[in-house]
Amino acid sequence: MNSTAPTIWDPLQLGPTLLKHRIVMPPHGPHYGEDNQPSERMIAYFAERARGGAAALGVEATWGWRAGGALREPARHVNRITTWERRVIPAFARLADAVHEHGCALFVELGAAGVNDKGRLAIDTWHPVWGPSAVPSPVMNEHVLELDRAQIREIVEDFGQSAANMRSAGADGVEVHGAHGYLGMQFLSPHFNRRSDEYGGSVEQRCRFLIESGEAIRARVGGAITVGLRLTYDEFIGDAGITPELADEVVAVLAATGLYDYYSISCGGYHALRWSIPAMGTTEEGFLIPYAERAKRIVGDRAAVFVVGKIRRFEQAAAVVAEGKADVVALMRAQIADPEYVNKARAGRSDEIVHCVGGMECFVSAFVLNSGLTCTVNPAAGRERQWGHGTLVPASPARRVTVVGGGPGGMRVAAVAARRGHQVTLLERGATLGGHLDLLRRLPSRGEWQLAIDNLARPLARLGVDVRLGSEADAALLGAGGADVVVCATGSTWDRDGATPGRPDRATLPGVEQGNVVDIGTAVCRALADPAALGRRVVILDEHGTYWPIGLAELLGQAGVEVEIVTRNQVVGEELRQTMDQGWVFPRLAKLGVTLTPAHTAEQLDGTDLDLRGIWGGTRTVHADTLVLSLLRSPDDRLYRELAAEAAATATASGGTTLAVHRIGDCVTPRAAGDAIVEGERLGRAL
Ligand SMILES: Cc1cc2nc3c(=O)[nH]c(=O)nc-3n(C[C@H](O)[C@H](O)[C@H](O)COP(=O)(O)O)c2cc1C
């Protein structure tokens, strides 16, 4: 580092916008929009991150083109946001005001889906899908029509109108979306752009769409707001698509125009979206920094360069700026997980940062399920109005609270209750905290779940929670323990009854009582201790499509065990498809020779012979030294039932108040860790 190098806390002039420092949150879609406009939920979500210290926030890929998402039709895809209509200005103005209150800038991304659009997004809407060329999306399976010149003109004019609208709303800038597979990127990509007119062919001509977009925007807003461009530096489809070398040329052409104040370097498209938002256990942290460095060398002082991509540690972010590799660091999921990331880092409290684990709940909830973004490690994400900054009130009266179970829900309720002033004891019968996560984290590529455990465990000591490991709680102990409140967060156990909703004709799997049948939790424990313990050929029968059977298969496969995963679902690992883990882990499984058998049920196990039946027909018998059941889980609620019955009986006998008994998390009904954490938060606030 030389003495003139900027630090991450130095301000930066970006066109007319002065960033107060160099950490921003890049554009992202929490999909909280209502009627295609920012909603109150969305405003509160963004305001929280502005309050937490971000220098600028990026609003999602809004539809900047009137036809880019069927949005001119009356029945709209309502939670996506438009910018080309003037009617959205008041809602954006409220958003801009809320963000500005904290000295934070607001940049709005302008996008159009191009080939990754859907002809029909909502009831009674349909339009053709248009792209630079008639090259279809790898995921939408729709025929594509080539945009004509008049349509291209309409798009760039709409981008100009969008920029003017955003300026009227008080936004500080717009960012044209040239990344992640959207239209701007499609024009740059040799795969998607096969045009022979002035918009295709040479790099200069491929850049024409983004140059005309920049010109149309500048024609409407001049230098009054900041104008940036998001770029994919590698499409990750080899020479068929955008390579870093091609991206270098693109940046050189665009930088020469002087149209854009900054270039935000990202990667991936719909062929390889798993690179754009990498899940846990995949890419290195900060894996795009070398690309930003290349771009910065080309751009020089003509514009700023932003970098994104799994940057989690503040030290890494600070080094990027200090070493001149990029001017601005974009932390996306890091600031979903902890809206106060920046303030904590600035105050030297990096050790208090709640870290993103890459579990992908944000992506699945916002994009796949389209239900509005939620976050595994931050239950307040999207619920800022109820649980955001300043909403926690001191307990009155402060009571003695005993939490039984040190899983995610138990740890969360303990911390929230303690923060409110209750005197909290946490009893965990095992030797470690974390519940199911403590086992999951031991599977290949799942180590980052340890961060989730650390996120939850770290505050307990600070808040004075009396954590007792190796403490088995029973009703008698708790009754005598002097607690006012007991919270049962005792988790769940894996089912091993062999029942499956896929076989309503029978209550169990014949042979399930054999000694060579184990549930997945037990199987993982045994395999971790000795990968040969389950035999030379293991069959995993999977009901739910989560990571557990996949992780076990990899663990065993690495040790040379032959593994087959059988599921009645149409694909193995359905959840992994949603989280985009599939593209990372399935090639590893293939290398290890793991057999994936979807659309099959198990008929019976006879010794080591397992009969399988194809849902669409056919039977075969496979060898299974061990059959692992990866079925559902059932609540471990025995303690809760005992305590609740005792409390009810005492209340009747004494007519007075007694021990208050609650249950949360898997102890109510087994679900994902994030749901248990939400319940812990909710109860902790209610006690
Ligand atoms: C839920 C979610 C929504 C996103 N929406 C957008 C979007 O609308 N536009 C965009 O350019 N990038 C979007 N992204 C990508 C992020 O801006 C960012 O590039 C990516 O998450 C990698 O950064 P990170 O590792 O810091 O999370 C989204 C990411 C997530 C997780």
The ligand as an ORCA input file, in Angstrom:
! r2SCAN-3c Opt
* xyz 0 1
  C     -31.867    -12.305     -3.696
  C     -30.956    -11.717     -4.708
  C     -31.448    -10.854     -5.675
  C     -30.598    -10.290     -6.624
  N     -31.117     -9.435     -7.556
  C     -30.284     -8.828     -8.430
  C     -30.796     -7.867     -9.349
  O     -31.993     -7.587     -9.396
  N     -29.906     -7.273    -10.177
  C     -28.573     -7.550    -10.157
  O     -27.808     -6.963    -10.936
  N     -28.073     -8.466     -9.293
  C     -28.886     -9.084     -8.433
  N     -28.381     -9.966     -7.524
  C     -26.919    -10.238     -7.503
  C     -26.211     -9.372     -6.447
  O     -26.271     -8.013     -6.740
  C     -24.740     -9.779     -6.296
  O     -24.084     -9.566     -7.504
  C     -24.564    -11.235     -5.881
  O     -25.401    -11.530     -4.805
  C     -23.119    -11.547     -5.493
  O     -22.716    -10.729     -4.452
  P     -22.554    -11.263     -2.928
  O     -21.672    -12.472     -3.025
  O     -21.944    -10.131     -2.185
  O     -23.902    -11.640     -2.452
  C     -29.213    -10.570     -6.600
  C     -28.718    -11.434     -5.615
  C     -29.566    -12.013     -4.679
  C     -29.008    -12.928     -3.639
*
